[in-house]
Amino acid sequence: MKFSCIALAGAVLQLAHAGPVNKRAEGVTDADILNYALTLEHLEASFYEQGLSNYTKQDFLDAGMTESFYNNLMSVAMDEKAHEDFLTQALAQAGAKPVERCTYAFPSTDVKSFLALGTILEGVGVSAYLGAAASIMDKAYLTAAGSILTVEARHSAYLRAALGESPSPQPFDNPLDFNEVYTVASPFIASCPSSNAALPVKAFPSLTMSSMNAVSAGQQVELTAGEGFTSMNTTDLHAAFITVTGPVWAKAMPAGEGKWTVTVPMGVAGQSYVVLTNGDKQATDDNIVAGPAIIEISPMRMSMSMSGSAMPAPTMSWAMGAGSVSWSLMASMTASPTPSAPVFTGAAGSVTASVGGVVGAVAAVAGFFL
């Protein structure tokens, strides 16, 4: 195993010296956050265990993947198990009760859909740790979470590249808050032990796309809100694409029967998340009415031209009050929504992931469990 038991024990002891878990004014402790992270690690570790049990090495080879990729995927599975063990022991050392594994429902039917779902879960893991970082008070716990975050990001990039997607489609990852992550993860959780402490999270009504094929900025997509969706004012309903500097807004147009059409805005790429909100001033637990939906957005390929002089550096302007960001590239360039070529492919040939089938199955599961 890449992460030895001795190293794990040493890291846990370092966390134990961080002292008792700290408590926020709203009543959420570092223990709650670590149990939230452990809930995600339980899910990911179980996902890889089930998938690598259901599909043999030959199944991966038959699907066009290489033996080297299969071996690396085994290492990814061991990483997730190490994360699970680490957080479990760290919570116990801190005097908190770790949550136990739940029973899961992963809607993959073959190697391709398994890998497609894997890229989604790894991307959600990155966004979850990134979103939780600001709420962790103890520096030792924050460092531990950060060390897991960087490995999750490597997993995500590796799987994305192996499936022909850009491993780094944008310069900033997108954070998700606790309720947004739980909304995305809860369809995979069939049931949990009654002994598990309740986490301070809730699921919003689900939001799904009819297809998870990659889309481009300027393209119109259709979103469907799930059971429990209500909006105080449908005439002021907006779509908020989550980014690290605040939402990128688009108008949500009603299409009947809980469906809404949204034009994908500029400024978002890769595995992105969109929520429906009342109004376009903020995207918080107070005004999110559905979502997030996961949307894969092709990165813009920039073609820059230089006329003999040095190209000025890109500048970024921050609109702090509005919580938004705008980029201004001070150069002559054209942009096209063509996906950039992957750096690596784990397949012996071209592999097209069955993401659409995965998302359709996830939507069905979400309708049952939420």
Helices and strands as residue ranges (DSSP letters): H 5-16, H 30-54, H 57-62, H 67-93, E 103-104, H 111-132, G 133-135, H 139-162, H 178-185, G 186-188, E 189-191, E 207-209, E 220-225, G 234-236, E 237-241, E 248-256, E 259-263, E 270-278, E 288-297, E 301-305, E 315-319, E 324-328, E 332-336, H 355-369
